[in-house]
């Protein structure tokens, strides 16, 4: 089995990241903080929580 991501999966991940980053940026502005605290409770790959 290939380790290369499928094109549709890569596109979907890019779209999710774009929406997530915009939402996080809005939340940072709304709280007046420089950064947010992110708590990853596990159960996934960490692909989103670790970079966030």
mmCIF entry with sequence, helices, sheets and N, C-alpha, C, O atoms, coordinates in Angstrom:
data_MODEL
# 
_entry.id   MODEL 
# 
_entity.id                         1 
_entity.type                       polymer 
_entity.pdbx_number_of_molecules   1 
# 
_entity_poly.entity_id                      1 
_entity_poly.type                           'polypeptide(L)' 
_entity_poly.nstd_linkage                   no 
_entity_poly.nstd_monomer                   no 
_entity_poly.pdbx_seq_one_letter_code       
;(UNK)(UNK)(UNK)(UNK)(UNK)(UNK)(UNK)(UNK)(UNK)(UNK)(UNK)(UNK)(UNK)(UNK)(UNK)(UNK)
(UNK)(UNK)(UNK)(UNK)(UNK)(UNK)(UNK)(UNK)(UNK)(UNK)(UNK)(UNK)(UNK)(UNK)(UNK)(UNK)
(UNK)(UNK)(UNK)(UNK)(UNK)(UNK)(UNK)(UNK)(UNK)(UNK)(UNK)(UNK)(UNK)(UNK)(UNK)(UNK)
(UNK)(UNK)(UNK)(UNK)
;
_entity_poly.pdbx_seq_one_letter_code_can   XXXXXXXXXXXXXXXXXXXXXXXXXXXXXXXXXXXXXXXXXXXXXXXXXXXX 
_entity_poly.pdbx_strand_id                 A 
# 
loop_
_entity_poly_seq.entity_id 
_entity_poly_seq.num 
_entity_poly_seq.mon_id 
_entity_poly_seq.hetero 
1 1  UNK n 
1 2  UNK n 
1 3  UNK n 
1 4  UNK n 
1 5  UNK n 
1 6  UNK n 
1 7  UNK n 
1 8  UNK n 
1 9  UNK n 
1 10 UNK n 
1 11 UNK n 
1 12 UNK n 
1 13 UNK n 
1 14 UNK n 
1 15 UNK n 
1 16 UNK n 
1 17 UNK n 
1 18 UNK n 
1 19 UNK n 
1 20 UNK n 
1 21 UNK n 
1 22 UNK n 
1 23 UNK n 
1 24 UNK n 
1 25 UNK n 
1 26 UNK n 
1 27 UNK n 
1 28 UNK n 
1 29 UNK n 
1 30 UNK n 
1 31 UNK n 
1 32 UNK n 
1 33 UNK n 
1 34 UNK n 
1 35 UNK n 
1 36 UNK n 
1 37 UNK n 
1 38 UNK n 
1 39 UNK n 
1 40 UNK n 
1 41 UNK n 
1 42 UNK n 
1 43 UNK n 
1 44 UNK n 
1 45 UNK n 
1 46 UNK n 
1 47 UNK n 
1 48 UNK n 
1 49 UNK n 
1 50 UNK n 
1 51 UNK n 
1 52 UNK n 
# 
_struct_asym.id          A 
_struct_asym.entity_id   1 
# 
_struct_conf.conf_type_id            HELX_P 
_struct_conf.id                      HELX_P1 
_struct_conf.pdbx_PDB_helix_id       AA1 
_struct_conf.beg_label_comp_id       UNK 
_struct_conf.beg_label_asym_id       A 
_struct_conf.beg_label_seq_id        7 
_struct_conf.pdbx_beg_PDB_ins_code   ? 
_struct_conf.end_label_comp_id       UNK 
_struct_conf.end_label_asym_id       A 
_struct_conf.end_label_seq_id        31 
_struct_conf.pdbx_end_PDB_ins_code   ? 
_struct_conf.beg_auth_comp_id        UNK 
_struct_conf.beg_auth_asym_id        A 
_struct_conf.beg_auth_seq_id         7 
_struct_conf.end_auth_comp_id        UNK 
_struct_conf.end_auth_asym_id        A 
_struct_conf.end_auth_seq_id         31 
_struct_conf.pdbx_PDB_helix_class    1 
_struct_conf.details                 ? 
_struct_conf.pdbx_PDB_helix_length   25 
# 
_struct_conf_type.id          HELX_P 
_struct_conf_type.criteria    ? 
_struct_conf_type.reference   ? 
# 
loop_
_atom_site.group_PDB 
_atom_site.id 
_atom_site.type_symbol 
_atom_site.label_atom_id 
_atom_site.label_alt_id 
_atom_site.label_comp_id 
_atom_site.label_asym_id 
_atom_site.label_entity_id 
_atom_site.label_seq_id 
_atom_site.pdbx_PDB_ins_code 
_atom_site.Cartn_x 
_atom_site.Cartn_y 
_atom_site.Cartn_z 
_atom_site.occupancy 
_atom_site.B_iso_or_equiv 
_atom_site.pdbx_formal_charge 
_atom_site.auth_seq_id 
_atom_site.auth_comp_id 
_atom_site.auth_asym_id 
_atom_site.auth_atom_id 
_atom_site.pdbx_PDB_model_num 
ATOM 1   N N  . UNK A 1 1  ? 0.852   -1.182 0.000  1.00 0.00 ? 1  UNK A N  1 
ATOM 2   C CA . UNK A 1 1  ? 0.000   0.000  0.000  1.00 0.00 ? 1  UNK A CA 1 
ATOM 3   C C  . UNK A 1 1  ? 0.893   1.239  0.000  1.00 0.00 ? 1  UNK A C  1 
ATOM 4   O O  . UNK A 1 1  ? 1.905   1.270  0.700  1.00 0.00 ? 1  UNK A O  1 
ATOM 5   N N  . UNK A 1 2  ? 0.538   2.234  -0.758 1.00 0.00 ? 2  UNK A N  1 
ATOM 6   C CA . UNK A 1 2  ? 1.325   3.453  -0.891 1.00 0.00 ? 2  UNK A CA 1 
ATOM 7   C C  . UNK A 1 2  ? 1.130   4.372  0.308  1.00 0.00 ? 2  UNK A C  1 
ATOM 8   O O  . UNK A 1 2  ? 0.033   4.463  0.858  1.00 0.00 ? 2  UNK A O  1 
ATOM 9   N N  . UNK A 1 3  ? 2.207   5.056  0.710  1.00 0.00 ? 3  UNK A N  1 
ATOM 10  C CA . UNK A 1 3  ? 2.133   6.032  1.793  1.00 0.00 ? 3  UNK A CA 1 
ATOM 11  C C  . UNK A 1 3  ? 1.747   7.410  1.286  1.00 0.00 ? 3  UNK A C  1 
ATOM 12  O O  . UNK A 1 3  ? 1.574   8.332  2.083  1.00 0.00 ? 3  UNK A O  1 
ATOM 13  N N  . UNK A 1 4  ? 1.611   7.567  -0.024 1.00 0.00 ? 4  UNK A N  1 
ATOM 14  C CA . UNK A 1 4  ? 1.281   8.870  -0.589 1.00 0.00 ? 4  UNK A CA 1 
ATOM 15  C C  . UNK A 1 4  ? -0.202  9.157  -0.397 1.00 0.00 ? 4  UNK A C  1 
ATOM 16  O O  . UNK A 1 4  ? -1.045  8.289  -0.623 1.00 0.00 ? 4  UNK A O  1 
ATOM 17  N N  . UNK A 1 5  ? -0.519  10.401 0.029  1.00 0.00 ? 5  UNK A N  1 
ATOM 18  C CA . UNK A 1 5  ? -1.932  10.753 0.220  1.00 0.00 ? 5  UNK A CA 1 
ATOM 19  C C  . UNK A 1 5  ? -2.674  10.812 -1.109 1.00 0.00 ? 5  UNK A C  1 
ATOM 20  O O  . UNK A 1 5  ? -2.096  11.134 -2.147 1.00 0.00 ? 5  UNK A O  1 
ATOM 21  N N  . UNK A 1 6  ? -3.935  10.503 -1.056 1.00 0.00 ? 6  UNK A N  1 
ATOM 22  C CA . UNK A 1 6  ? -4.769  10.597 -2.250 1.00 0.00 ? 6  UNK A CA 1 
ATOM 23  C C  . UNK A 1 6  ? -5.047  12.060 -2.540 1.00 0.00 ? 6  UNK A C  1 
ATOM 24  O O  . UNK A 1 6  ? -5.168  12.855 -1.609 1.00 0.00 ? 6  UNK A O  1 
ATOM 25  N N  . UNK A 1 7  ? -5.151  12.437 -3.810 1.00 0.00 ? 7  UNK A N  1 
ATOM 26  C CA . UNK A 1 7  ? -5.398  13.849 -4.151 1.00 0.00 ? 7  UNK A CA 1 
ATOM 27  C C  . UNK A 1 7  ? -6.647  14.425 -3.489 1.00 0.00 ? 7  UNK A C  1 
ATOM 28  O O  . UNK A 1 7  ? -6.618  15.560 -3.016 1.00 0.00 ? 7  UNK A O  1 
ATOM 29  N N  . UNK A 1 8  ? -7.742  13.666 -3.447 1.00 0.00 ? 8  UNK A N  1 
ATOM 30  C CA . UNK A 1 8  ? -8.968  14.176 -2.824 1.00 0.00 ? 8  UNK A CA 1 
ATOM 31  C C  . UNK A 1 8  ? -8.782  14.384 -1.334 1.00 0.00 ? 8  UNK A C  1 
ATOM 32  O O  . UNK A 1 8  ? -9.282  15.358 -0.771 1.00 0.00 ? 8  UNK A O  1 
ATOM 33  N N  . UNK A 1 9  ? -8.062  13.471 -0.691 1.00 0.00 ? 9  UNK A N  1 
ATOM 34  C CA . UNK A 1 9  ? -7.815  13.608 0.745  1.00 0.00 ? 9  UNK A CA 1 
ATOM 35  C C  . UNK A 1 9  ? -6.947  14.830 1.013  1.00 0.00 ? 9  UNK A C  1 
ATOM 36  O O  . UNK A 1 9  ? -7.175  15.550 1.985  1.00 0.00 ? 9  UNK A O  1 
ATOM 37  N N  . UNK A 1 10 ? -5.958  15.069 0.165  1.00 0.00 ? 10 UNK A N  1 
ATOM 38  C CA . UNK A 1 10 ? -5.094  16.244 0.330  1.00 0.00 ? 10 UNK A CA 1 
ATOM 39  C C  . UNK A 1 10 ? -5.884  17.526 0.144  1.00 0.00 ? 10 UNK A C  1 
ATOM 40  O O  . UNK A 1 10 ? -5.692  18.487 0.890  1.00 0.00 ? 10 UNK A O  1 
ATOM 41  N N  . UNK A 1 11 ? -6.762  17.551 -0.834 1.00 0.00 ? 11 UNK A N  1 
ATOM 42  C CA . UNK A 1 11 ? -7.594  18.727 -1.076 1.00 0.00 ? 11 UNK A CA 1 
ATOM 43  C C  . UNK A 1 11 ? -8.528  18.968 0.106  1.00 0.00 ? 11 UNK A C  1 
ATOM 44  O O  . UNK A 1 11 ? -8.686  20.102 0.558  1.00 0.00 ? 11 UNK A O  1 
ATOM 45  N N  . UNK A 1 12 ? -9.137  17.911 0.596  1.00 0.00 ? 12 UNK A N  1 
ATOM 46  C CA . UNK A 1 12 ? -10.044 18.029 1.741  1.00 0.00 ? 12 UNK A CA 1 
ATOM 47  C C  . UNK A 1 12 ? -9.290  18.559 2.962  1.00 0.00 ? 12 UNK A C  1 
ATOM 48  O O  . UNK A 1 12 ? -9.791  19.434 3.668  1.00 0.00 ? 12 UNK A O  1 
ATOM 49  N N  . UNK A 1 13 ? -8.100  18.039 3.210  1.00 0.00 ? 13 UNK A N  1 
ATOM 50  C CA . UNK A 1 13 ? -7.296  18.509 4.339  1.00 0.00 ? 13 UNK A CA 1 
ATOM 51  C C  . UNK A 1 13 ? -6.949  19.980 4.183  1.00 0.00 ? 13 UNK A C  1 
ATOM 52  O O  . UNK A 1 13 ? -6.995  20.731 5.157  1.00 0.00 ? 13 UNK A O  1 
ATOM 53  N N  . UNK A 1 14 ? -6.603  20.403 2.977  1.00 0.00 ? 14 UNK A N  1 
ATOM 54  C CA . UNK A 1 14 ? -6.273  21.815 2.733  1.00 0.00 ? 14 UNK A CA 1 
ATOM 55  C C  . UNK A 1 14 ? -7.472  22.713 3.006  1.00 0.00 ? 14 UNK A C  1 
ATOM 56  O O  . UNK A 1 14 ? -7.323  23.790 3.583  1.00 0.00 ? 14 UNK A O  1 
ATOM 57  N N  . UNK A 1 15 ? -8.654  22.277 2.596  1.00 0.00 ? 15 UNK A N  1 
ATOM 58  C CA . UNK A 1 15 ? -9.867  23.069 2.824  1.00 0.00 ? 15 UNK A CA 1 
ATOM 59  C C  . UNK A 1 15 ? -10.172 23.147 4.318  1.00 0.00 ? 15 UNK A C  1 
ATOM 60  O O  . UNK A 1 15 ? -10.503 24.215 4.831  1.00 0.00 ? 15 UNK A O  1 
ATOM 61  N N  . UNK A 1 16 ? -10.062 22.026 5.009  1.00 0.00 ? 16 UNK A N  1 
ATOM 62  C CA . UNK A 1 16 ? -10.312 22.020 6.454  1.00 0.00 ? 16 UNK A CA 1 
ATOM 63  C C  . UNK A 1 16 ? -9.328  22.939 7.161  1.00 0.00 ? 16 UNK A C  1 
ATOM 64  O O  . UNK A 1 16 ? -9.716  23.686 8.059  1.00 0.00 ? 16 UNK A O  1 
ATOM 65  N N  . UNK A 1 17 ? -8.050  22.896 6.766  1.00 0.00 ? 17 UNK A N  1 
ATOM 66  C CA . UNK A 1 17 ? -7.050  23.771 7.384  1.00 0.00 ? 17 UNK A CA 1 
ATOM 67  C C  . UNK A 1 17 ? -7.376  25.233 7.149  1.00 0.00 ? 17 UNK A C  1 
ATOM 68  O O  . UNK A 1 17 ? -7.230  26.055 8.054  1.00 0.00 ? 17 UNK A O  1 
ATOM 69  N N  . UNK A 1 18 ? -7.818  25.568 5.939  1.00 0.00 ? 18 UNK A N  1 
ATOM 70  C CA . UNK A 1 18 ? -8.156  26.960 5.629  1.00 0.00 ? 18 UNK A CA 1 
ATOM 71  C C  . UNK A 1 18 ? -9.292  27.453 6.523  1.00 0.00 ? 18 UNK A C  1 
ATOM 72  O O  . UNK A 1 18 ? -9.211  28.542 7.091  1.00 0.00 ? 18 UNK A O  1 
ATOM 73  N N  . UNK A 1 19 ? -10.337 26.662 6.645  1.00 0.00 ? 19 UNK A N  1 
ATOM 74  C CA . UNK A 1 19 ? -11.487 27.033 7.472  1.00 0.00 ? 19 UNK A CA 1 
ATOM 75  C C  . UNK A 1 19 ? -11.092 27.074 8.952  1.00 0.00 ? 19 UNK A C  1 
ATOM 76  O O  . UNK A 1 19 ? -11.485 27.987 9.678  1.00 0.00 ? 19 UNK A O  1 
ATOM 77  N N  . UNK A 1 20 ? -10.322 26.091 9.388  1.00 0.00 ? 20 UNK A N  1 
ATOM 78  C CA . UNK A 1 20 ? -9.895  26.038 10.786 1.00 0.00 ? 20 UNK A CA 1 
ATOM 79  C C  . UNK A 1 20 ? -9.016  27.230 11.139 1.00 0.00 ? 20 UNK A C  1 
ATOM 80  O O  . UNK A 1 20 ? -9.196  27.839 12.193 1.00 0.00 ? 20 UNK A O  1 
ATOM 81  N N  . UNK A 1 21 ? -8.072  27.570 10.275 1.00 0.00 ? 21 UNK A N  1 
ATOM 82  C CA . UNK A 1 21 ? -7.187  28.706 10.545 1.00 0.00 ? 21 UNK A CA 1 
ATOM 83  C C  . UNK A 1 21 ? -7.982  30.002 10.642 1.00 0.00 ? 21 UNK A C  1 
ATOM 84  O O  . UNK A 1 21 ? -7.722  30.822 11.523 1.00 0.00 ? 21 UNK A O  1 
ATOM 85  N N  . UNK A 1 22 ? -8.948  30.197 9.748  1.00 0.00 ? 22 UNK A N  1 
ATOM 86  C CA . UNK A 1 22 ? -9.786  31.402 9.811  1.00 0.00 ? 22 UNK A CA 1 
ATOM 87  C C  . UNK A 1 22 ? -10.565 31.451 11.122 1.00 0.00 ? 22 UNK A C  1 
ATOM 88  O O  . UNK A 1 22 ? -10.667 32.508 11.744 1.00 0.00 ? 22 UNK A O  1 
ATOM 89  N N  . UNK A 1 23 ? -11.112 30.317 11.541 1.00 0.00 ? 23 UNK A N  1 
ATOM 90  C CA . UNK A 1 23 ? -11.875 30.268 12.793 1.00 0.00 ? 23 UNK A CA 1 
ATOM 91  C C  . UNK A 1 23 ? -10.970 30.545 13.994 1.00 0.00 ? 23 UNK A C  1 
ATOM 92  O O  . UNK A 1 23 ? -11.361 31.263 14.914 1.00 0.00 ? 23 UNK A O  1 
ATOM 93  N N  . UNK A 1 24 ? -9.778  29.984 13.987 1.00 0.00 ? 24 UNK A N  1 
ATOM 94  C CA . UNK A 1 24 ? -8.846  30.228 15.089 1.00 0.00 ? 24 UNK A CA 1 
ATOM 95  C C  . UNK A 1 24 ? -8.398  31.684 15.118 1.00 0.00 ? 24 UNK A C  1 
ATOM 96  O O  . UNK A 1 24 ? -8.285  32.277 16.191 1.00 0.00 ? 24 UNK A O  1 
ATOM 97  N N  . UNK A 1 25 ? -8.142  32.263 13.950 1.00 0.00 ? 25 UNK A N  1 
ATOM 98  C CA . UNK A 1 25 ? -7.761  33.682 13.885 1.00 0.00 ? 25 UNK A CA 1 
ATOM 99  C C  . UNK A 1 25 ? -8.870  34.575 14.437 1.00 0.00 ? 25 UNK A C  1 
ATOM 100 O O  . UNK A 1 25 ? -8.598  35.530 15.165 1.00 0.00 ? 25 UNK A O  1 
ATOM 101 N N  . UNK A 1 26 ? -10.126 34.261 14.090 1.00 0.00 ? 26 UNK A N  1 
ATOM 102 C CA . UNK A 1 26 ? -11.261 35.034 14.618 1.00 0.00 ? 26 UNK A CA 1 
ATOM 103 C C  . UNK A 1 26 ? -11.340 34.905 16.136 1.00 0.00 ? 26 UNK A C  1 
ATOM 104 O O  . UNK A 1 26 ? -11.607 35.881 16.836 1.00 0.00 ? 26 UNK A O  1 
ATOM 105 N N  . UNK A 1 27 ? -11.110 33.704 16.634 1.00 0.00 ? 27 UNK A N  1 
ATOM 106 C CA . UNK A 1 27 ? -11.185 33.467 18.078 1.00 0.00 ? 27 UNK A CA 1 
ATOM 107 C C  . UNK A 1 27 ? -10.072 34.215 18.810 1.00 0.00 ? 27 UNK A C  1 
ATOM 108 O O  . UNK A 1 27 ? -10.303 34.764 19.887 1.00 0.00 ? 27 UNK A O  1 
ATOM 109 N N  . UNK A 1 28 ? -8.873  34.241 18.240 1.00 0.00 ? 28 UNK A N  1 
ATOM 110 C CA . UNK A 1 28 ? -7.764  34.988 18.845 1.00 0.00 ? 28 UNK A CA 1 
ATOM 111 C C  . UNK A 1 28 ? -8.139  36.461 18.945 1.00 0.00 ? 28 UNK A C  1 
ATOM 112 O O  . UNK A 1 28 ? -7.937  37.084 19.987 1.00 0.00 ? 28 UNK A O  1 
ATOM 113 N N  . UNK A 1 29 ? -8.681  37.016 17.875 1.00 0.00 ? 29 UNK A N  1 
ATOM 114 C CA . UNK A 1 29 ? -9.083  38.428 17.879 1.00 0.00 ? 29 UNK A CA 1 
ATOM 115 C C  . UNK A 1 29 ? -10.195 38.676 18.891 1.00 0.00 ? 29 UNK A C  1 
ATOM 116 O O  . UNK A 1 29 ? -10.188 39.694 19.582 1.00 0.00 ? 29 UNK A O  1 
ATOM 117 N N  . UNK A 1 30 ? -11.147 37.758 18.983 1.00 0.00 ? 30 UNK A N  1 
ATOM 118 C CA . UNK A 1 30 ? -12.285 37.929 19.890 1.00 0.00 ? 30 UNK A CA 1 
ATOM 119 C C  . UNK A 1 30 ? -11.856 37.897 21.357 1.00 0.00 ? 30 UNK A C  1 
ATOM 120 O O  . UNK A 1 30 ? -12.444 38.582 22.194 1.00 0.00 ? 30 UNK A O  1 
ATOM 121 N N  . UNK A 1 31 ? -10.839 37.108 21.664 1.00 0.00 ? 31 UNK A N  1 
ATOM 122 C CA . UNK A 1 31 ? -10.390 36.998 23.053 1.00 0.00 ? 31 UNK A CA 1 
ATOM 123 C C  . UNK A 1 31 ? -9.371  38.066 23.418 1.00 0.00 ? 31 UNK A C  1 
ATOM 124 O O  . UNK A 1 31 ? -9.132  38.321 24.599 1.00 0.00 ? 31 UNK A O  1 
ATOM 125 N N  . UNK A 1 32 ? -8.769  38.689 22.412 1.00 0.00 ? 32 UNK A N  1 
ATOM 126 C CA . UNK A 1 32 ? -7.748  39.691 22.674 1.00 0.00 ? 32 UNK A CA 1 
ATOM 127 C C  . UNK A 1 32 ? -6.414  39.097 23.105 1.00 0.00 ? 32 UNK A C  1 
ATOM 128 O O  . UNK A 1 32 ? -5.522  39.814 23.557 1.00 0.00 ? 32 UNK A O  1 
ATOM 129 N N  . UNK A 1 33 ? -6.287  37.795 22.963 1.00 0.00 ? 33 UNK A N  1 
ATOM 130 C CA . UNK A 1 33 ? -5.043  37.119 23.341 1.00 0.00 ? 33 UNK A CA 1 
ATOM 131 C C  . UNK A 1 33 ? -4.119  37.023 22.133 1.00 0.00 ? 33 UNK A C  1 
ATOM 132 O O  . UNK A 1 33 ? -4.546  37.208 20.993 1.00 0.00 ? 33 UNK A O  1 
ATOM 133 N N  . UNK A 1 34 ? -2.846  36.732 22.397 1.00 0.00 ? 34 UNK A N  1 
ATOM 134 C CA . UNK A 1 34 ? -1.881  36.525 21.316 1.00 0.00 ? 34 UNK A CA 1 
ATOM 135 C C  . UNK A 1 34 ? -2.006  35.132 20.711 1.00 0.00 ? 34 UNK A C  1 
ATOM 136 O O  . UNK A 1 34 ? -1.690  34.923 19.540 1.00 0.00 ? 34 UNK A O  1 
ATOM 137 N N  . UNK A 1 35 ? -2.466  34.189 21.514 1.00 0.00 ? 35 UNK A N  1 
ATOM 138 C CA . UNK A 1 35 ? -2.569  32.798 21.080 1.00 0.00 ? 35 UNK A CA 1 
ATOM 139 C C  . UNK A 1 35 ? -3.659  32.111 21.884 1.00 0.00 ? 35 UNK A C  1 
ATOM 140 O O  . UNK A 1 35 ? -4.099  32.614 22.918 1.00 0.00 ? 35 UNK A O  1 
ATOM 141 N N  . UNK A 1 36 ? -4.082  30.969 21.401 1.00 0.00 ? 36 UNK A N  1 
ATOM 142 C CA . UNK A 1 36 ? -5.078  30.161 22.097 1.00 0.00 ? 36 UNK A CA 1 
ATOM 143 C C  . UNK A 1 36 ? -4.409  28.925 22.687 1.00 0.00 ? 36 UNK A C  1 
ATOM 144 O O  . UNK A 1 36 ? -3.370  28.483 22.197 1.00 0.00 ? 36 UNK A O  1 
ATOM 145 N N  . UNK A 1 37 ? -4.995  28.380 23.720 1.00 0.00 ? 37 UNK A N  1 
ATOM 146 C CA . UNK A 1 37 ? -4.549  27.103 24.264 1.00 0.00 ? 37 UNK A CA 1 
ATOM 147 C C  . UNK A 1 37 ? -5.330  26.010 23.549 1.00 0.00 ? 37 UNK A C  1 
ATOM 148 O O  . UNK A 1 37 ? -6.553  26.089 23.438 1.00 0.00 ? 37 UNK A O  1 
ATOM 149 N N  . UNK A 1 38 ? -4.628  24.990 23.064 1.00 0.00 ? 38 UNK A N  1 
ATOM 150 C CA . UNK A 1 38 ? -5.268  23.881 22.362 1.00 0.00 ? 38 UNK A CA 1 
ATOM 151 C C  . UNK A 1 38 ? -5.042  22.623 23.183 1.00 0.00 ? 38 UNK A C  1 
ATOM 152 O O  . UNK A 1 38 ? -3.908  22.287 23.526 1.00 0.00 ? 38 UNK A O  1 
ATOM 153 N N  . UNK A 1 39 ? -6.120  21.936 23.491 1.00 0.00 ? 39 UNK A N  1 
ATOM 154 C CA . UNK A 1 39 ? -6.042  20.693 24.249 1.00 0.00 ? 39 UNK A CA 1 
ATOM 155 C C  . UNK A 1 39 ? -6.467  19.546 23.345 1.00 0.00 ? 39 UNK A C  1 
ATOM 156 O O  . UNK A 1 39 ? -7.617  19.483 22.909 1.00 0.00 ? 39 UNK A O  1 
ATOM 157 N N  . UNK A 1 40 ? -5.550  18.652 23.068 1.00 0.00 ? 40 UNK A N  1 
ATOM 158 C CA . UNK A 1 40 ? -5.834  17.471 22.258 1.00 0.00 ? 40 UNK A CA 1 
ATOM 159 C C  . UNK A 1 40 ? -6.066  16.311 23.216 1.00 0.00 ? 40 UNK A C  1 
ATOM 160 O O  . UNK A 1 40 ? -5.143  15.871 23.902 1.00 0.00 ? 40 UNK A O  1 
ATOM 161 N N  . UNK A 1 41 ? -7.297  15.816 23.264 1.00 0.00 ? 41 UNK A N  1 
ATOM 162 C CA . UNK A 1 41 ? -7.617  14.735 24.196 1.00 0.00 ? 41 UNK A CA 1 
ATOM 163 C C  . UNK A 1 41 ? -7.369  13.359 23.602 1.00 0.00 ? 41 UNK A C  1 
ATOM 164 O O  . UNK A 1 41 ? -7.688  12.345 24.223 1.00 0.00 ? 41 UNK A O  1 
ATOM 165 N N  . UNK A 1 42 ? -6.808  13.316 22.416 1.00 0.00 ? 42 UNK A N  1 
ATOM 166 C CA . UNK A 1 42 ? -6.453  12.041 21.808 1.00 0.00 ? 42 UNK A CA 1 
ATOM 167 C C  . UNK A 1 42 ? -7.584  11.444 21.001 1.00 0.00 ? 42 UNK A C  1 
ATOM 168 O O  . UNK A 1 42 ? -8.655  12.035 20.856 1.00 0.00 ? 42 UNK A O  1 
ATOM 169 N N  . UNK A 1 43 ? -7.327  10.284 20.490 1.00 0.00 ? 43 UNK A N  1 
ATOM 170 C CA . UNK A 1 43 ? -8.328  9.580  19.714 1.00 0.00 ? 43 UNK A CA 1 
ATOM 171 C C  . UNK A 1 43 ? -8.215  9.807  18.221 1.00 0.00 ? 43 UNK A C  1 
ATOM 172 O O  . UNK A 1 43 ? -8.970  9.223  17.444 1.00 0.00 ? 43 UNK A O  1 
ATOM 173 N N  . UNK A 1 44 ? -7.295  10.636 17.819 1.00 0.00 ? 44 UNK A N  1 
ATOM 174 C CA . UNK A 1 44 ? -7.114  10.902 16.391 1.00 0.00 ? 44 UNK A CA 1 
ATOM 175 C C  . UNK A 1 44 ? -5.654  10.759 16.016 1.00 0.00 ? 44 UNK A C  1 
ATOM 176 O O  . UNK A 1 44 ? -4.854  10.184 16.754 1.00 0.00 ? 44 UNK A O  1 
ATOM 177 N N  . UNK A 1 45 ? -5.329  11.292 14.857 1.00 0.00 ? 45 UNK A N  1 
ATOM 178 C CA . UNK A 1 45 ? -3.953  11.200 14.376 1.00 0.00 ? 45 UNK A CA 1 
ATOM 179 C C  . UNK A 1 45 ? -3.085  12.327 14.895 1.00 0.00 ? 45 UNK A C  1 
ATOM 180 O O  . UNK A 1 45 ? -1.859  12.231 14.858 1.00 0.00 ? 45 UNK A O  1 
ATOM 181 N N  . UNK A 1 46 ? -3.707  13.407 15.384 1.00 0.00 ? 46 UNK A N  1 
ATOM 182 C CA . UNK A 1 46 ? -2.951  14.571 15.821 1.00 0.00 ? 46 UNK A CA 1 
ATOM 183 C C  . UNK A 1 46 ? -2.601  15.504 14.680 1.00 0.00 ? 46 UNK A C  1 
ATOM 184 O O  . UNK A 1 46 ? -1.906  16.500 14.881 1.00 0.00 ? 46 UNK A O  1 
ATOM 185 N N  . UNK A 1 47 ? -3.074  15.191 13.485 1.00 0.00 ? 47 UNK A N  1 
ATOM 186 C CA . UNK A 1 47 ? -2.738  16.000 12.311 1.00 0.00 ? 47 UNK A CA 1 
ATOM 187 C C  . UNK A 1 47 ? -3.241  17.427 12.404 1.00 0.00 ? 47 UNK A C  1 
ATOM 188 O O  . UNK A 1 47 ? -2.654  18.323 11.796 1.00 0.00 ? 47 UNK A O  1 
ATOM 189 N N  . UNK A 1 48 ? -4.308  17.662 13.145 1.00 0.00 ? 48 UNK A N  1 
ATOM 190 C CA . UNK A 1 48 ? -4.828  19.018 13.274 1.00 0.00 ? 48 UNK A CA 1 
ATOM 191 C C  . UNK A 1 48 ? -4.397  19.660 14.583 1.00 0.00 ? 48 UNK A C  1 
ATOM 192 O O  . UNK A 1 48 ? -3.950  20.807 14.580 1.00 0.00 ? 48 UNK A O  1 
ATOM 193 N N  . UNK A 1 49 ? -4.516  18.967 15.680 1.00 0.00 ? 49 UNK A N  1 
ATOM 194 C CA . UNK A 1 49 ? -4.229  19.563 16.987 1.00 0.00 ? 49 UNK A CA 1 
ATOM 195 C C  . UNK A 1 49 ? -2.749  19.867 17.177 1.00 0.00 ? 49 UNK A C  1 
ATOM 196 O O  . UNK A 1 49 ? -2.408  20.907 17.740 1.00 0.00 ? 49 UNK A O  1 
ATOM 197 N N  . UNK A 1 50 ? -1.877  18.998 16.728 1.00 0.00 ? 50 UNK A N  1 
ATOM 198 C CA . UNK A 1 50 ? -0.444  19.206 16.945 1.00 0.00 ? 50 UNK A CA 1 
ATOM 199 C C  . UNK A 1 50 ? 0.035   20.488 16.279 1.00 0.00 ? 50 UNK A C  1 
ATOM 200 O O  . UNK A 1 50 ? 0.676   21.298 16.949 1.00 0.00 ? 50 UNK A O  1 
ATOM 201 N N  . UNK A 1 51 ? -0.241  20.719 14.986 1.00 0.00 ? 51 UNK A N  1 
ATOM 202 C CA . UNK A 1 51 ? 0.188   21.973 14.373 1.00 0.00 ? 51 UNK A CA 1 
ATOM 203 C C  . UNK A 1 51 ? -0.546  23.200 14.918 1.00 0.00 ? 51 UNK A C  1 
ATOM 204 O O  . UNK A 1 51 ? 0.033   24.284 14.987 1.00 0.00 ? 51 UNK A O  1 
ATOM 205 N N  . UNK A 1 52 ? -1.808  23.041 15.301 1.00 0.00 ? 52 UNK A N  1 
ATOM 206 C CA . UNK A 1 52 ? -2.575  24.190 15.797 1.00 0.00 ? 52 UNK A CA 1 
ATOM 207 C C  . UNK A 1 52 ? -2.013  24.640 17.117 1.00 0.00 ? 52 UNK A C  1 
ATOM 208 O O  . UNK A 1 52 ? -2.515  25.596 17.708 1.00 0.00 ? 52 UNK A O  1 
# 
